[in-house]
């Protein structure tokens, strides 16, 4: 399982998601163009000292990603505009969780490349959640549903603080 950010725009969101990926040993794939430099101080600050532990790949476009790392993955598009509720979706260990840019979401041509689409139920007066919040919700739901959370030994982490 891995996370794909299609044309991310906001450095702190990408930094937070890189930190999430480092915490869960989940690969992060970034699809260009990026709305920032990978050297951006705000992105690095959001990932703090965890950034070197994130496995990050950058792809020139979505087609290159699909031909490369995405070739063996089932694409699961995320959308605030429709799809199956995230807690009802049957995730697979080979899923690529695809998130769109913060200001516009995934374009129709990316969504059209998969029959699998999920949404996070929202019943309050907001359109959508912050990208890094949404990525955390979807990733942990997918890890739980596939049994991957049950297979992780976190006893060492729970008994001692993380080392810098």
N, C-alpha and C positions, 0 to 999 in steps of 0.2 A: 504494500500500500504506500502511496505517496501523495503529496500535495503539489498541485500545479497552480501557479498564479499567472493568469493571462494578462499581460500588459499592466502590471501593478503600477500605481501612481504615487502612493504616499509612503515615504521611507520608513516612518515608525511602524506602520502596519506590517510591512515586509520584515522589518527587524523583529517584531514580536512573533511573527509566524516562524521565522528562522529559529527563534528561541524555543517555540513550541516543538518544532521539528527536532531540535537538538535534545530536548527533554524526552522525546518519544522514539528517538532513533528512526525518524521518518525522513525520507528524502524530500527535498524541496526543489521543484523545477520552476524556473522563471522564464516566461516567454516575452521576448523583446517585441516592441520597444519598451524599455523601462522608463518610468517617469522621474528617474533619479539615477545617480551613479552608485555603483556598489560600494564606493568609497565614502558615500555620504555620511557625515558625522551623526545625523539624526537616526539613520538606519542602524548604524553600528551601536549607538547609545541604547537603542531599544533592545538590541540583542545582547548588550553588555559583553561580558567575557565569555558568553556561550557561543558567540558567532563562529569561532574556529571549530567548534564541535558539530556544526550543522553541515550536512552533506548537500551542497547547493550546486545545481547545474543550470546554465543559462543557454537558452535556445534562440536562434535568430527569428523563428516564427513557429506557429502552431503545427504546420505541416512537418517541419524538421523534428519537433518533439514527437509527433505521432509516428514518424518513421524510425525514430531512435528509441528512447526509453519508453515511450507510450505504446510501442508496437505489441507488447505483451500484457498490457493493462486494459481493463474495462474502464472506459471513460464515464465518470459520474459528474454531470454538470450540476452546479448549484445555481439556484435562481430564487429571487424573492417574488418572481412573477408566476410561479407554477412549479409543478412537479409533486412527487409523493412526499409526504411528511417524513422528515429525517428519522424519526423514531419508528416508522413503519417500513422503511426501505430495507431490503435484504442485501446488505453489503457483502462484498467478497474480499478476501485477503489480497487479491490482485487488482483492486480498484485504484484508479487515479482520480482523486478528488479535485475537480477543476473549479477554480474561483475566478470571477471576472474582475475588471478594474472597479475601483471604489465608486467612481462617478457615473458609470453607465452599465455595469454588469457585463455578463458574457454576451457577445454579439450573436445574432440568430445563426450565422454560419458555423459557429463553434457548437452551439446547442444542437444544431441539426446533425452533427456528426455522431450523436449517441441517442439511444432511446431511453437512457437512464438519466433522470433529473430529480433532484431533491430540493426541498425547501425547509427552512426552519419556521415552524408555526409562530406567528406573531399576532397577538390579539389586542395589543395596545395601539396607540395612535402614532406609530412610526412606520415608515416605508420598509426599513431594513435595519440590520444590525451592523456594527463596525466589522470590517473585513477580518481582523484578527480574532475578534470574538466569535464570529461565524465559523472560522476555520477550526478553532478549538472545539466548539460544540460538535461540528460534523466529524472531525477526526476522532474524538473520544467516543462518540456514538458508534462510529464504524469499528473502532478497536474493540469496544465492548461487545458489539453484535457478532463479530467474527471470532471471539474467544481470544483475541490477541492480548487483551488486558490480563486475562487469567493466566497466560503463559509467561508473564514477566515477573521475575523475582525482584521485588522492590524492598525486601527486608533490610538490605544494607543501607539503602537510602532512608528508610523510615527510622532506623536506629541511630543514624549519625547525620550531622548537617553536611550539605554538599561542600566539596573542597573547591577552592577558587582555581 
